[in-house]
Amino acid sequence: VPNLFQAYGRAGAKVLFLVMVFGSCWGVGQIAFGKGLHYLGIGMGFSLQIGLIIVVGSLGAPVH
């Protein structure tokens, strides 16, 4: 990407901080998802975790 660091500089510190925070949250969530699959197994793990994701996503939008 040409002038990558100039683009980062224009974004500002607040935006870059939020990108790092949300990226870290995504990474922790992926690790937790993998650990859940490891402990529960593929069949039960996907059923429970995807169901939980749907519930939280559905209820999270009206609360926001």
The 8 nearest C-alpha neighbors of each residue, nearest first, counted from 0:
[[1, 3, 2, 4, 6, 5, 7, 8],
 [0, 2, 3, 4, 5, 6, 7, 8],
 [3, 1, 5, 4, 0, 6, 7, 8],
 [4, 2, 6, 5, 1, 0, 7, 8],
 [3, 5, 7, 6, 2, 8, 9, 1],
 [4, 6, 8, 2, 7, 3, 9, 10],
 [7, 5, 9, 3, 4, 8, 10, 2],
 [8, 6, 4, 10, 5, 9, 3, 11],
 [7, 9, 5, 6, 10, 11, 4, 12],
 [10, 8, 6, 7, 11, 5, 4, 12],
 [11, 9, 7, 8, 14, 6, 15, 12],
 [12, 10, 9, 13, 14, 8, 15, 7],
 [11, 13, 15, 14, 16, 10, 8, 17],
 [14, 12, 16, 15, 11, 17, 10, 18],
 [15, 13, 17, 16, 12, 11, 10, 18],
 [14, 16, 18, 12, 17, 13, 19, 11],
 [15, 17, 13, 19, 14, 18, 12, 20],
 [18, 16, 20, 14, 19, 15, 21, 13],
 [17, 19, 15, 21, 16, 20, 22, 14],
 [18, 20, 22, 16, 17, 21, 23, 15],
 [21, 19, 17, 23, 22, 18, 16, 24],
 [20, 22, 24, 23, 18, 19, 17, 25],
 [23, 21, 25, 19, 24, 20, 18, 26],
 [22, 24, 26, 20, 21, 25, 19, 27],
 [25, 23, 21, 27, 26, 22, 28, 20],
 [24, 26, 22, 28, 23, 27, 21, 29],
 [25, 27, 23, 29, 28, 24, 22, 30],
 [28, 26, 30, 24, 29, 25, 31, 23],
 [29, 27, 31, 25, 26, 30, 32, 24],
 [28, 30, 32, 26, 31, 27, 33, 25],
 [29, 31, 27, 33, 32, 28, 34, 26],
 [32, 30, 28, 34, 29, 33, 35, 27],
 [33, 31, 29, 35, 30, 34, 28, 36],
 [34, 32, 36, 30, 35, 31, 37, 29],
 [33, 35, 37, 31, 36, 32, 30, 38],
 [36, 34, 32, 38, 37, 33, 39, 31],
 [37, 35, 44, 40, 33, 39, 34, 38],
 [36, 38, 34, 35, 40, 39, 33, 41],
 [39, 37, 35, 36, 40, 34, 44, 33],
 [40, 38, 44, 36, 37, 35, 43, 41],
 [39, 41, 36, 44, 37, 42, 38, 43],
 [40, 42, 44, 36, 43, 45, 39, 37],
 [43, 41, 44, 45, 40, 46, 39, 36],
 [42, 44, 46, 45, 41, 40, 39, 47],
 [45, 43, 36, 39, 41, 40, 47, 46],
 [44, 46, 48, 47, 49, 43, 42, 41],
 [47, 45, 43, 44, 49, 48, 50, 42],
 [48, 46, 50, 44, 45, 49, 51, 43],
 [47, 49, 51, 45, 50, 46, 44, 52],
 [48, 50, 52, 51, 46, 45, 47, 53],
 [51, 49, 53, 47, 48, 52, 46, 54],
 [50, 52, 48, 54, 49, 53, 55, 47],
 [51, 53, 49, 55, 50, 54, 56, 48],
 [54, 52, 56, 50, 51, 55, 57, 49],
 [55, 53, 51, 57, 56, 52, 58, 50],
 [54, 56, 58, 52, 57, 59, 53, 51],
 [57, 55, 59, 53, 54, 58, 52, 60],
 [56, 58, 54, 55, 59, 53, 60, 61],
 [59, 57, 55, 60, 56, 61, 54, 62],
 [58, 60, 56, 62, 55, 57, 61, 63],
 [59, 61, 63, 62, 58, 57, 56, 55],
 [62, 60, 63, 59, 58, 57, 56, 55],
 [63, 61, 59, 60, 58, 57, 56, 55],
 [62, 60, 61, 59, 58, 56, 57, 55]]
